[in-house]
Amino acid sequence: MQYFDHEKLDVYQVAIKWVILSEKIILQLPRGRGYLVDQLQRASTSIPFNIAEGAGEYAHQEKNRFYRIAKRSTTECAGILDVCYQLQLLEEPLFQEGRQLLLRMVAMLIKLVRKNCDTV
């Protein structure tokens, strides 16, 4: 089986896990919180989309730009997760699971950017 470059990246696989988890979170949010739903959906899907775009680039500077955008979307999701938790819209186990995935992705994206900087 052939794979796209982004499918070979562990961070992409974690990003997909996050999108799936974010949908579980969204399903738990009460009606009237559409602003949180919209923001979380956009930020969550932005992560794997930008990782895929970055992996498809040849220029290291462009790769890193997409990986940095993915990192910003990851930290945006962390902020949304915090807001949901502080508003008591989210149970502790789901909050902790999401937080761990987001922390892991941030660390992985930072390593990817640093790796690309070293190869320039």
N, C-alpha and C positions, 0 to 999 in steps of 0.2 A: 504494500500500500504506500502511496506517495503522500507526503505531508507538505503543507505550507510551512514556511520558516517559523511563523508565529506559533504554530501548533506544537513545535518542539520545545518551546520555552515554558519552563515550570511556572513562571509568573503569569503566563497566559492561562494556564490550567487553573491556577488559584483565582484569577479574575473571573473565570467562568463559574467557579464555585460560589464566588461572592455574588454574582448576578442571580444565581439560583436562590441563595440565602436572602438576598434583598427582596426577592419576590415573596418569600415567606413573611418577611417583615411587613411588606406592603399589605399583604392580606390581613394582617393583624391590626392595621391602623384603622381607627374608627372613621365613619363617614364625617365629612366636614374637614378633613385633613388633606384635601387634594393638593394643596401647595407642597406638603411634605412628600406625597406620593410622586408628583411630577418631578420634583427636584432630585429625589432619590433614584428614580428610574433613569433620568438623563445622566446623572453623575455616575451611576453604576455601569451603565452600558458604555459610557465614554472610556472606561478603563480598558476593556479588552479591544475595543475599536482602535484606540490609539496605540496599544501594544502591537496589534496586527499591522497598522500602518508603519510603525517604526521598524518592525522586523522586515518589512518589504523594501525599506530604503537601503541604498548603497552608501550614501555619504554619512559618515559618523555624526556630523553636526545635525543633520536632519533626523537620523535615528534618535539621537538624544533629545531633540526637541519634542518628538512624539512621546518618548518615555517620560519626559518631565511633565507633559500635559497629563499623561496617565497618572503620575504621582499626585499631581494637584487634584485630579478627580477623586483619587483614593482618599486624600485628606479631607476633601469636601464631604465624601460619604461618612467619614469619621465624625465630622461635625454634625451632620444630619442624624447619625446614630445617637450621638450625645443628646441632641435636642429631644428626640423621641423618647429616650430613656428618662431624661430629666422631667419630661411632661408625663411620665408614667404611662406611656403608650406602648411600652415594650418590656417584656419579661427579662429578668436578669440572665438566664441561660442564653437566650437569643442575642442579647446585647453582647455578652462575653464572647460568644462564638464569632459574631460579626467583627468585633474589635480585634480578635486574634488574626482573622483573615486579613483585615486591613493593615495591621501592623506588619504582618508577613509580607504583604505586597509592597509596602513602602520600602522595606529593607531590600527586597529583591530588585525593585526598580532603581534604587540608589546604586546597587552593585552593578546593574546593567549599564547605567550612565558612566560610572567610574571605569568600567571595563572598556567601554567605547572610547573614553578619553585617553586611556593608556595605549590604545592601538593607533592613535593618530600620529 
